[in-house]
Amino acid sequence: MVDEQLITSSNQLEGYKITKHLGIVRGITVRSRSLFGNIAGGLQTLFGGTISIYVDLCEKTRAEAYQHMVQHANERGANAIINIRYDANEVMNGVTEVLCYGTAVQVVNL
């Protein structure tokens, strides 16, 4: 099982030795904005500042992609994930894919 404290965007884990690389793992999710979300977001843009409904959507989407990546790493037998990154692409107007990926590894404490 992947230890949540052993997930990093770095290419190493201080205090740990990588004993095995298990390959790239990824989590992907695709989301769209709802009609209500578009209306609420449009109203928030009239007043400027943070558009909280979109912030919430983005946070939930990234969290879902992250959890899918962790699940993929668990299936590979990893206990850590290094070098994680996020990527996002618009699939079509109003529909966005978010990808979270990294390298699944096995590590031991030094």
The first five atom37 places (N, CA, C, CB, O) and aatype in JSON, in Angstrom:
{
  "aatype": [12, 19, 3, 6, 5, 10, 9, 16, 15, 15, 2, 5, 10, 6, 7, 18, 11, 9, 16, 11, 8, 10, 7, 9, 19, 1, 7, 9, 16, 19, 1, 15, 1, 15, 10, 13, 7, 2, 9, 0, 7, 7, 10, 5, 16, 10, 13, 7, 7, 16, 9, 15, 9, 18, 19, 3, 10, 4, 6, 11, 16, 1, 0, 6, 0, 18, 5, 8, 12, 19, 5, 8, 0, 2, 6, 1, 7, 0, 2, 0, 9, 9, 2, 9, 1, 18, 3, 0, 2, 6, 19, 12, 2, 7, 19, 16, 6, 19, 10, 4, 18, 7, 16, 0, 19, 5, 19, 19, 2, 10],
  "atom_mask": [
    [1, 1, 1, 1, 1],
    [1, 1, 1, 1, 1],
    [1, 1, 1, 1, 1],
    [1, 1, 1, 1, 1],
    [1, 1, 1, 1, 1],
    [1, 1, 1, 1, 1],
    [1, 1, 1, 1, 1],
    [1, 1, 1, 1, 1],
    [1, 1, 1, 1, 1],
    [1, 1, 1, 1, 1],
    [1, 1, 1, 1, 1],
    [1, 1, 1, 1, 1],
    [1, 1, 1, 1, 1],
    [1, 1, 1, 1, 1],
    [1, 1, 1, 0, 1],
    [1, 1, 1, 1, 1],
    [1, 1, 1, 1, 1],
    [1, 1, 1, 1, 1],
    [1, 1, 1, 1, 1],
    [1, 1, 1, 1, 1],
    [1, 1, 1, 1, 1],
    [1, 1, 1, 1, 1],
    [1, 1, 1, 0, 1],
    [1, 1, 1, 1, 1],
    [1, 1, 1, 1, 1],
    [1, 1, 1, 1, 1],
    [1, 1, 1, 0, 1],
    [1, 1, 1, 1, 1],
    [1, 1, 1, 1, 1],
    [1, 1, 1, 1, 1],
    [1, 1, 1, 1, 1],
    [1, 1, 1, 1, 1],
    [1, 1, 1, 1, 1],
    [1, 1, 1, 1, 1],
    [1, 1, 1, 1, 1],
    [1, 1, 1, 1, 1],
    [1, 1, 1, 0, 1],
    [1, 1, 1, 1, 1],
    [1, 1, 1, 1, 1],
    [1, 1, 1, 1, 1],
    [1, 1, 1, 0, 1],
    [1, 1, 1, 0, 1],
    [1, 1, 1, 1, 1],
    [1, 1, 1, 1, 1],
    [1, 1, 1, 1, 1],
    [1, 1, 1, 1, 1],
    [1, 1, 1, 1, 1],
    [1, 1, 1, 0, 1],
    [1, 1, 1, 0, 1],
    [1, 1, 1, 1, 1],
    [1, 1, 1, 1, 1],
    [1, 1, 1, 1, 1],
    [1, 1, 1, 1, 1],
    [1, 1, 1, 1, 1],
    [1, 1, 1, 1, 1],
    [1, 1, 1, 1, 1],
    [1, 1, 1, 1, 1],
    [1, 1, 1, 1, 1],
    [1, 1, 1, 1, 1],
    [1, 1, 1, 1, 1],
    [1, 1, 1, 1, 1],
    [1, 1, 1, 1, 1],
    [1, 1, 1, 1, 1],
    [1, 1, 1, 1, 1],
    [1, 1, 1, 1, 1],
    [1, 1, 1, 1, 1],
    [1, 1, 1, 1, 1],
    [1, 1, 1, 1, 1],
    [1, 1, 1, 1, 1],
    [1, 1, 1, 1, 1],
    [1, 1, 1, 1, 1],
    [1, 1, 1, 1, 1],
    [1, 1, 1, 1, 1],
    [1, 1, 1, 1, 1],
    [1, 1, 1, 1, 1],
    [1, 1, 1, 1, 1],
    [1, 1, 1, 0, 1],
    [1, 1, 1, 1, 1],
    [1, 1, 1, 1, 1],
    [1, 1, 1, 1, 1],
    [1, 1, 1, 1, 1],
    [1, 1, 1, 1, 1],
    [1, 1, 1, 1, 1],
    [1, 1, 1, 1, 1],
    [1, 1, 1, 1, 1],
    [1, 1, 1, 1, 1],
    [1, 1, 1, 1, 1],
    [1, 1, 1, 1, 1],
    [1, 1, 1, 1, 1],
    [1, 1, 1, 1, 1],
    [1, 1, 1, 1, 1],
    [1, 1, 1, 1, 1],
    [1, 1, 1, 1, 1],
    [1, 1, 1, 0, 1],
    [1, 1, 1, 1, 1],
    [1, 1, 1, 1, 1],
    [1, 1, 1, 1, 1],
    [1, 1, 1, 1, 1],
    [1, 1, 1, 1, 1],
    [1, 1, 1, 1, 1],
    [1, 1, 1, 1, 1],
    [1, 1, 1, 0, 1],
    [1, 1, 1, 1, 1],
    [1, 1, 1, 1, 1],
    [1, 1, 1, 1, 1],
    [1, 1, 1, 1, 1],
    [1, 1, 1, 1, 1],
    [1, 1, 1, 1, 1],
    [1, 1, 1, 1, 1],
    [1, 1, 1, 1, 1]
  ],
  "atom_positions": [
    [[0.84, -1.2, 0.0], [0.0, 0.0, 0.0], [0.88, 1.25, 0.0], [-0.95, 0.0, 1.22], [1.88, 1.33, 0.7]],
    [[0.46, 2.21, -0.79], [1.19, 3.47, -0.87], [0.94, 4.26, 0.41], [0.76, 4.29, -2.13], [-0.21, 4.45, 0.83]],
    [[2.01, 4.73, 1.02], [1.93, 5.61, 2.19], [1.76, 7.03, 1.67], [3.22, 5.47, 3.12], [2.62, 7.54, 0.94]],
    [[0.66, 7.68, 2.04], [0.38, 9.04, 1.55], [1.52, 10.02, 1.83], [-0.91, 9.57, 2.19], [1.68, 11.0, 1.11]],
    [[2.32, 9.76, 2.87], [3.45, 10.63, 3.17], [4.63, 10.38, 2.24], [3.89, 10.44, 4.62], [5.6, 11.14, 2.24]],
    [[4.54, 9.32, 1.45], [5.62, 8.98, 0.52], [5.21, 9.24, -0.92], [6.04, 7.52, 0.69], [5.58, 8.5, -1.83]],
    [[4.43, 10.29, -1.11], [4.05, 10.74, -2.44], [4.63, 12.15, -2.6], [2.48, 10.72, -2.66], [4.36, 13.04, -1.8]],
    [[5.42, 12.33, -3.66], [6.13, 13.6, -3.8], [6.3, 13.99, -5.27], [7.5, 13.51, -3.13], [6.28, 13.14, -6.16]],
    [[6.45, 15.27, -5.49], [6.76, 15.76, -6.83], [8.27, 15.74, -7.08], [6.21, 17.18, -7.04], [8.72, 16.02, -8.19]],
    [[9.03, 15.41, -6.06], [10.48, 15.28, -6.19], [10.82, 13.94, -6.83], [11.17, 15.41, -4.8], [9.98, 13.05, -6.91]],
    [[12.06, 13.81, -7.29], [12.47, 12.54, -7.89], [13.18, 11.63, -6.89], [13.37, 12.79, -9.08], [13.78, 10.62, -7.27]],
    [[13.11, 12.0, -5.62], [13.69, 11.17, -4.56], [12.94, 11.41, -3.26], [15.2, 11.47, -4.39], [12.2, 12.39, -3.14]],
    [[13.13, 10.54, -2.3], [12.53, 10.69, -0.98], [13.66, 10.7, 0.05], [11.5, 9.54, -0.68], [14.34, 9.7, 0.23]],
    [[13.85, 11.82, 0.7], [14.92, 11.93, 1.68], [14.68, 10.94, 2.82], [15.02, 13.37, 2.22], [13.58, 10.85, 3.37]],
    [[15.73, 10.2, 3.15], [15.64, 9.22, 4.22], [15.18, 7.84, 3.75], [0.0, 0.0, 0.0], [15.03, 6.92, 4.56]],
    [[14.97, 7.7, 2.45], [14.52, 6.43, 1.89], [15.39, 6.06, 0.69], [13.03, 6.51, 1.48], [15.93, 6.93, 0.01]],
    [[15.51, 4.77, 0.46], [16.24, 4.28, -0.7], [15.24, 3.59, -1.63], [17.4, 3.29, -0.28], [14.46, 2.75, -1.19]],
    [[15.27, 3.95, -2.89], [14.4, 3.31, -3.88], [15.01, 1.96, -4.21], [14.24, 4.2, -5.17], [16.16, 1.87, -4.66]],
    [[14.23, 0.91, -3.99], [14.72, -0.45, -4.26], [14.17, -1.02, -5.56], [14.35, -1.37, -3.11], [14.75, -1.95, -6.13]],
    [[13.05, -0.46, -6.03], [12.47, -0.98, -7.25], [11.6, 0.07, -7.91], [11.66, -2.25, -6.97], [10.76, 0.69, -7.26]],
    [[11.8, 0.27, -9.21], [10.92, 1.12, -10.01], [9.85, 0.23, -10.62], [11.72, 1.91, -11.12], [10.16, -0.8, -11.22]],
    [[8.59, 0.63, -10.47], [7.47, -0.18, -10.95], [6.78, 0.43, -12.16], [6.47, -0.38, -9.85], [5.78, -0.1, -12.64]],
    [[7.3, 1.54, -12.63], [6.76, 2.16, -13.84], [5.84, 3.33, -13.56], [0.0, 0.0, 0.0], [5.57, 3.69, -12.42]],
    [[5.39, 3.91, -14.63], [4.51, 5.08, -14.56], [3.11, 4.63, -14.15], [4.47, 5.84, -15.91], [2.59, 3.63, -14.65]],
    [[2.53, 5.4, -13.23], [1.14, 5.18, -12.84], [0.38, 6.46, -13.12], [1.01, 4.76, -11.32], [0.95, 7.55, -13.09]],
    [[-0.91, 6.3, -13.41], [-1.68, 7.49, -13.74], [-3.11, 7.34, -13.25], [-1.66, 7.75, -15.25], [-3.63, 6.24, -13.07]],
    [[-3.71, 8.49, -13.06], [-5.13, 8.56, -12.74], [-5.73, 9.63, -13.63], [0.0, 0.0, 0.0], [-5.17, 10.72, -13.77]],
    [[-6.85, 9.33, -14.22], [-7.47, 10.28, -15.13], [-8.94, 10.42, -14.79], [-7.29, 9.84, -16.61], [-9.6, 9.45, -14.4]],
    [[-9.43, 11.62, -14.93], [-10.86, 11.87, -14.77], [-11.27, 12.92, -15.78], [-11.21, 12.31, -13.31], [-10.47, 13.76, -16.18]],
    [[-12.51, 12.87, -16.19], [-13.04, 13.83, -17.15], [-14.29, 14.44, -16.53], [-13.37, 13.16, -18.54], [-15.18, 13.73, -16.08]],
    [[-14.33, 15.76, -16.51], [-15.45, 16.46, -15.88], [-15.98, 17.55, -16.8], [-15.03, 17.07, -14.54], [-15.29, 18.06, -17.67]],
    [[-17.24, 17.88, -16.57], [-17.84, 19.01, -17.26], [-18.52, 19.9, -16.23], [-18.86, 18.54, -18.35], [-18.82, 19.46, -15.12]],
    [[-18.75, 21.12, -16.62], [-19.47, 22.05, -15.75], [-20.96, 21.84, -15.97], [-19.07, 23.54, -16.04], [-21.41, 21.6, -17.09]],
    [[-21.72, 21.92, -14.88], [-23.17, 21.79, -15.01], [-23.77, 23.13, -15.44], [-23.8, 21.3, -13.67], [-23.1, 24.17, -15.38]],
    [[-25.01, 23.1, -15.86], [-25.71, 24.33, -16.22], [-25.74, 25.27, -15.02], [-27.15, 24.02, -16.7], [-25.49, 26.47, -15.16]],
    [[-26.06, 24.73, -13.83], [-26.09, 25.55, -12.61], [-24.71, 26.14, -12.34], [-26.55, 24.71, -11.4], [-24.58, 27.31, -11.99]],
    [[-23.67, 25.3, -12.51], [-22.3, 25.77, -12.28], [-21.92, 26.9, -13.22], [0.0, 0.0, 0.0], [-21.27, 27.85, -12.8]],
    [[-22.31, 26.79, -14.47], [-22.02, 27.85, -15.44], [-22.74, 29.14, -15.08], [-22.41, 27.41, -16.84], [-22.17, 30.23, -15.2]],
    [[-23.99, 29.03, -14.65], [-24.75, 30.23, -14.26], [-24.12, 30.87, -13.03], [-26.23, 29.87, -13.99], [-23.89, 32.08, -13.01]],
    [[-23.85, 30.05, -12.0], [-23.25, 30.57, -10.77], [-21.86, 31.16, -11.04], [-23.16, 29.46, -9.7], [-21.52, 32.22, -10.51]],
    [[-21.07, 30.47, -11.86], [-19.74, 30.98, -12.2], [-19.83, 32.28, -12.97], [0.0, 0.0, 0.0], [-19.04, 33.2, -12.74]],
    [[-20.79, 32.36, -13.89], [-20.99, 33.6, -14.65], [-21.36, 34.76, -13.75], [0.0, 0.0, 0.0], [-20.88, 35.88, -13.94]],
    [[-22.21, 34.5, -12.76], [-22.59, 35.57, -11.82], [-21.39, 36.01, -10.99], [-23.72, 35.09, -10.89], [-21.22, 37.2, -10.73]],
    [[-20.56, 35.05, -10.57], [-19.39, 35.4, -9.78], [-18.39, 36.23, -10.6], [-18.7, 34.14, -9.26], [-17.7, 37.08, -10.03]],
    [[-18.32, 36.02, -11.9], [-17.38, 36.8, -12.71], [-17.79, 38.26, -12.79], [-17.28, 36.21, -14.12], [-16.95, 39.13, -13.02]],
    [[-19.08, 38.54, -12.59], [-19.54, 39.93, -12.62], [-18.94, 40.76, -11.49], [-21.05, 39.98, -12.54], [-18.76, 41.97, -11.63]],
    [[-18.64, 40.09, -10.37], [-18.12, 40.79, -9.2], [-16.61, 40.69, -9.08], [-18.76, 40.25, -7.96], [-16.02, 41.35, -8.23]],
    [[-15.99, 39.87, -9.92], [-14.53, 39.73, -9.89], [-14.08, 38.87, -8.72], [0.0, 0.0, 0.0], [-14.89, 38.42, -7.91]],
    [[-12.79, 38.66, -8.64], [-12.21, 37.87, -7.56], [-12.25, 36.38, -7.85], [0.0, 0.0, 0.0], [-12.38, 35.95, -8.99]],
    [[-12.12, 35.63, -6.79], [-12.09, 34.17, -6.9], [-13.46, 33.64, -7.31], [-11.66, 33.55, -5.57], [-14.48, 34.04, -6.76]],
    [[-13.46, 32.74, -8.26], [-14.71, 32.12, -8.71], [-14.78, 30.77, -8.0], [-14.76, 31.97, -10.3], [-14.33, 29.75, -8.52]],
    [[-15.37, 30.8, -6.81], [-15.31, 29.66, -5.9], [-15.94, 28.39, -6.47], [-15.99, 30.01, -4.61], [-15.46, 27.29, -6.16]],
    [[-16.97, 28.5, -7.26], [-17.59, 27.29, -7.8], [-16.64, 26.55, -8.73], [-18.88, 27.64, -8.55], [-16.67, 25.32, -8.78]],
    [[-15.81, 27.27, -9.47], [-14.83, 26.62, -10.35], [-13.62, 26.13, -9.56], [-14.38, 27.6, -11.44], [-13.04, 25.1, -9.89]],
    [[-13.25, 26.85, -8.51], [-12.16, 26.38, -7.65], [-12.55, 25.03, -7.04], [-11.86, 27.42, -6.52], [-11.75, 24.1, -7.03]],
    [[-13.79, 24.94, -6.55], [-14.27, 23.7, -5.95], [-14.27, 22.56, -6.98], [-15.69, 23.89, -5.37], [-13.85, 21.45, -6.68]],
    [[-14.74, 22.83, -8.18], [-14.77, 21.82, -9.25], [-13.35, 21.35, -9.57], [-15.44, 22.39, -10.51], [-13.12, 20.15, -9.71]],
    [[-12.42, 22.27, -9.69], [-11.03, 21.92, -10.01], [-10.39, 21.1, -8.89], [-10.2, 23.18, -10.28], [-9.69, 20.13, -9.15]],
    [[-10.63, 21.49, -7.64], [-10.07, 20.75, -6.5], [-10.61, 19.33, -6.46], [-10.39, 21.47, -5.19], [-9.84, 18.38, -6.26]],
    [[-11.9, 19.16, -6.65], [-12.5, 17.82, -6.63], [-11.98, 16.97, -7.79], [-14.04, 17.91, -6.7], [-11.72, 15.78, -7.62]],
    [[-11.82, 17.59, -8.95], [-11.33, 16.86, -10.12], [-9.89, 16.4, -9.91], [-11.44, 17.72, -11.38], [-9.56, 15.26, -10.21]],
    [[-9.04, 17.28, -9.41], [-7.64, 16.9, -9.15], [-7.55, 15.82, -8.09], [-6.81, 18.13, -8.72], [-6.76, 14.88, -8.22]],
    [[-8.37, 15.94, -7.04], [-8.36, 14.93, -5.98], [-8.78, 13.57, -6.51], [-9.29, 15.36, -4.83], [-8.21, 12.55, -6.13]],
    [[-9.76, 13.55, -7.4], [-10.22, 12.29, -7.98], [-9.13, 11.66, -8.84], [-11.49, 12.51, -8.81], [-8.88, 10.46, -8.74]],
    [[-8.47, 12.45, -9.67], [-7.37, 11.94, -10.51], [-6.23, 11.42, -9.63], [-6.85, 13.06, -11.48], [-5.64, 10.38, -9.93]],
    [[-5.93, 12.14, -8.56], [-4.88, 11.74, -7.61], [-5.21, 10.38, -6.99], [-4.71, 12.81, -6.5], [-4.36, 9.5, -6.92]],
    [[-6.46, 10.21, -6.55], [-6.86, 8.95, -5.92], [-6.79, 7.79, -6.92], [-8.29, 9.06, -5.35], [-6.41, 6.68, -6.55]],
    [[-7.14, 8.04, -8.17], [-7.02, 7.01, -9.2], [-5.55, 6.62, -9.4], [-7.63, 7.49, -10.53], [-5.24, 5.44, -9.61]],
    [[-4.65, 7.6, -9.35], [-3.22, 7.33, -9.49], [-2.73, 6.46, -8.33], [-2.41, 8.65, -9.56], [-2.0, 5.49, -8.55]],
    [[-3.13, 6.79, -7.12], [-2.73, 6.02, -5.94], [-3.25, 4.58, -6.05], [-3.26, 6.69, -4.63], [-2.53, 3.63, -5.74]],
    [[-4.48, 4.43, -6.5], [-5.05, 3.1, -6.68], [-4.24, 2.29, -7.7], [-6.53, 3.2, -7.14], [-3.96, 1.11, -7.49]],
    [[-3.85, 2.93, -8.8], [-3.04, 2.28, -9.82], [-1.7, 1.84, -9.23], [-2.82, 3.22, -11.03], [-1.22, 0.74, -9.51]],
    [[-1.08, 2.69, -8.42], [0.2, 2.37, -7.79], [0.04, 1.19, -6.82], [0.76, 3.6, -7.04], [0.9, 0.32, -6.75]],
    [[-1.06, 1.18, -6.07], [-1.33, 0.06, -5.16], [-1.44, -1.25, -5.93], [-2.61, 0.31, -4.35], [-0.95, -2.29, -5.48]],
    [[-2.09, -1.2, -7.07], [-2.24, -2.4, -7.9], [-0.89, -2.92, -8.39], [-3.16, -2.11, -9.09], [-0.73, -4.11, -8.64]],
    [[0.07, -2.02, -8.53], [1.42, -2.41, -8.98], [2.3, -2.87, -7.82], [2.08, -1.25, -9.7], [3.4, -3.36, -8.06]],
    [[1.85, -2.71, -6.59], [2.64, -3.13, -5.44], [3.58, -2.06, -4.91], [0.0, 0.0, 0.0], [4.54, -2.38, -4.21]],
    [[3.32, -0.8, -5.21], [4.18, 0.3, -4.76], [3.88, 0.65, -3.3], [3.98, 1.54, -5.65], [2.8, 0.38, -2.78]],
    [[4.87, 1.25, -2.65], [4.62, 1.85, -1.34], [4.93, 3.35, -1.36], [5.46, 1.14, -0.27], [4.83, 4.02, -0.34]],
    [[5.31, 3.86, -2.55], [5.59, 5.29, -2.71], [5.4, 5.67, -4.18], [7.03, 5.64, -2.21], [5.43, 4.83, -5.07]],
    [[5.21, 6.97, -4.39], [5.12, 7.51, -5.76], [5.98, 8.76, -5.8], [3.62, 7.82, -6.17], [5.83, 9.67, -4.97]],
    [[6.86, 8.8, -6.75], [7.74, 9.97, -6.9], [7.43, 10.68, -8.2], [9.23, 9.55, -6.85], [6.79, 10.13, -9.11]],
    [[7.89, 11.93, -8.28], [7.85, 12.71, -9.51], [6.42, 12.91, -10.04], [8.7, 12.05, -10.57], [6.19, 12.83, -11.25]],
    [[5.46, 13.16, -9.14], [4.08, 13.29, -9.61], [3.87, 14.64, -10.29], [3.09, 13.13, -8.45], [4.51, 15.64, -9.95]],
    [[2.97, 14.64, -11.24], [2.62, 15.83, -12.01], [1.13, 15.79, -12.33], [3.47, 15.93, -13.32], [0.49, 14.74, -12.25]],
    [[0.6, 16.94, -12.67], [-0.78, 17.05, -13.16], [-0.74, 17.63, -14.57], [-1.65, 17.95, -12.21], [0.14, 18.4, -14.92]],
    [[-1.71, 17.23, -15.36], [-1.89, 17.78, -16.7], [-3.39, 17.9, -16.94], [-1.2, 16.89, -17.79], [-4.16, 17.09, -16.43]],
    [[-3.8, 18.88, -17.69], [-5.22, 19.06, -18.0], [-5.36, 19.47, -19.46], [-5.87, 20.12, -17.07], [-4.56, 20.23, -19.99]],
    [[-6.39, 18.94, -20.09], [-6.69, 19.25, -21.48], [-8.18, 19.38, -21.65], [-6.12, 18.18, -22.43], [-8.96, 18.68, -21.01]],
    [[-8.57, 20.28, -22.52], [-9.98, 20.4, -22.83], [-10.31, 19.38, -23.93], [-10.35, 21.86, -23.28], [-9.75, 19.44, -25.02]],
    [[-11.2, 18.46, -23.63], [-11.6, 17.43, -24.58], [-12.56, 18.01, -25.61], [-12.26, 16.24, -23.85], [-12.44, 17.74, -26.8]],
    [[-13.49, 18.81, -25.13], [-14.41, 19.56, -25.97], [-14.87, 20.75, -25.15], [-15.64, 18.67, -26.46], [-14.56, 20.82, -23.96]],
    [[-15.59, 21.65, -25.73], [-16.0, 22.86, -25.02], [-16.74, 22.49, -23.73], [-16.89, 23.74, -25.92], [-17.79, 21.85, -23.76]],
    [[-16.18, 22.91, -22.6], [-16.81, 22.66, -21.3], [-16.5, 21.31, -20.7], [0.0, 0.0, 0.0], [-17.0, 20.99, -19.62]],
    [[-15.68, 20.49, -21.37], [-15.33, 19.17, -20.86], [-13.8, 19.09, -20.77], [-15.9, 18.02, -21.77], [-13.1, 19.26, -21.76]],
    [[-13.31, 18.82, -19.57], [-11.88, 18.83, -19.32], [-11.43, 17.51, -18.73], [-11.49, 19.98, -18.39], [-12.1, 16.94, -17.87]],
    [[-10.29, 17.02, -19.2], [-9.67, 15.85, -18.61], [-8.56, 16.33, -17.69], [-9.12, 14.86, -19.71], [-7.85, 17.29, -18.01]],
    [[-8.41, 15.68, -16.57], [-7.3, 15.95, -15.66], [-6.57, 14.65, -15.45], [-7.78, 16.58, -14.3], [-7.18, 13.62, -15.13]],
    [[-5.26, 14.69, -15.62], [-4.41, 13.53, -15.48], [-3.42, 13.79, -14.36], [-3.67, 13.21, -16.81], [-2.8, 14.85, -14.3]],
    [[-3.29, 12.83, -13.46], [-2.27, 12.88, -12.42], [-1.39, 11.66, -12.64], [-2.9, 12.91, -10.95], [-1.89, 10.54, -12.75]],
    [[-0.07, 11.87, -12.73], [0.8, 10.75, -13.02], [2.12, 10.88, -12.27], [1.05, 10.66, -14.51], [2.51, 11.97, -11.85]],
    [[2.79, 9.76, -12.11], [4.07, 9.72, -11.41], [4.71, 8.37, -11.61], [0.0, 0.0, 0.0], [4.25, 7.56, -12.42]],
    [[5.78, 8.13, -10.88], [6.51, 6.87, -10.96], [6.28, 6.08, -9.68], [8.02, 7.11, -11.19], [6.61, 6.54, -8.59]],
    [[5.72, 4.88, -9.84], [5.49, 4.0, -8.69], [6.83, 3.34, -8.32], [4.39, 2.91, -9.01], [7.56, 2.86, -9.19]],
    [[7.13, 3.34, -7.04], [8.38, 2.74, -6.57], [8.14, 1.99, -5.27], [9.47, 3.83, -6.37], [7.13, 2.17, -4.59]],
    [[9.11, 1.14, -4.96], [9.19, 0.54, -3.64], [10.4, 1.15, -2.96], [9.28, -1.03, -3.7], [11.48, 1.25, -3.56]],
    [[10.23, 1.56, -1.72], [11.31, 2.2, -0.97], [11.48, 1.53, 0.38], [11.04, 3.71, -0.79], [10.56, 0.89, 0.9]],
    [[12.67, 1.68, 0.93], [12.96, 1.23, 2.3], [13.56, 2.4, 3.07], [13.93, -0.01, 2.32], [14.24, 3.25, 2.5]],
    [[13.28, 2.42, 4.34], [13.8, 3.47, 5.23], [15.31, 3.24, 5.4], [13.06, 3.46, 6.62], [15.76, 2.1, 5.59]],
    [[16.09, 4.33, 5.34], [17.54, 4.2, 5.53], [17.89, 4.06, 6.99], [18.27, 5.4, 4.95], [19.07, 3.95, 7.33]]
  ]
}
